[in-house]
């Protein structure tokens, strides 16, 4: 069993090479005229189609609808050039890459496109689109084709499939604003807030962490709030208001905590990172591709507005 696990691990690290070959094979055929597969359309239907359908059904069964084939394909497409590069370096050049730890707590108010991670995908996408154009021109007789029409049809379909994945994979390099250093936890806790030189206002903590919180105020009075304090179970929390906007029902403020004592800090940790698993509700996410893209844009716009 241990050998099977080791073999599976090796197979995983070489998956980037497999995927890169899959992405480049139709490009070599339609752009450079190099055959990667000697077969007919009927042979593909007999051997490839049953395997393809079986793999889709098996994936859906194993993933229990928590992941989709298309999302996995996009992930494999986005990581394939980098995994293949790492494997070739280790296998042939014996190059030892330093392990790079992902930086934590990095804030950015602006979105930007990460060309460093996107350029291999963009190169493959441009070559795929070039191959599609050449294939279509061959089919309509604009250019004389040195290839059989069956082969052109197969590779056009292949490139359409790859191009769709490459377009969405290139979209992943669009970095969204990172306005918080750490993740928030849903609270839904009612508190009585005392703003400096103002009467007490009831509010509801929507989400919070050890750095700050987002609070909906139960008042129609729109004021410029700056500093305040609220109390939970006899523990006081001092805060500074950093942003405020008017929701359709009530004002919502964003706060950062100031001078938290040990009791206040312990209370926040106990009710966020250290809360009992029975109290924590696992968020339910939709794995539909269109829903993920639309929700990503809406959440990004909301964060910018809230900030």
Secondary structure, DSSP 8 states (H G I E B T S, - for coil): -HHHHHHHHHHHHTHHHHHHHHHHHHHHHHTT---S----HHHHIIIIIHHHHHHHHHHHHHHTTSS-HHHHHHHHHHHHHHHHHHHHHHHHS-----------S--BSS-EE-HHHHHHHHHHHHHHHHHHHHHHHHHTTSS--SS-HHHHHHHHHHHHHHHHHHHHHHHTTEE--B--SS--EEEEEEEEEEETTS-EEEEEEEEE-SSEEEEEES-S------EEEEEETTEEEEEEEEEEEE-SSSEEEEEEE-S--HHHHHHHHHTTTT--TTT---------HHHHHHHHHHHHHHHHHH-
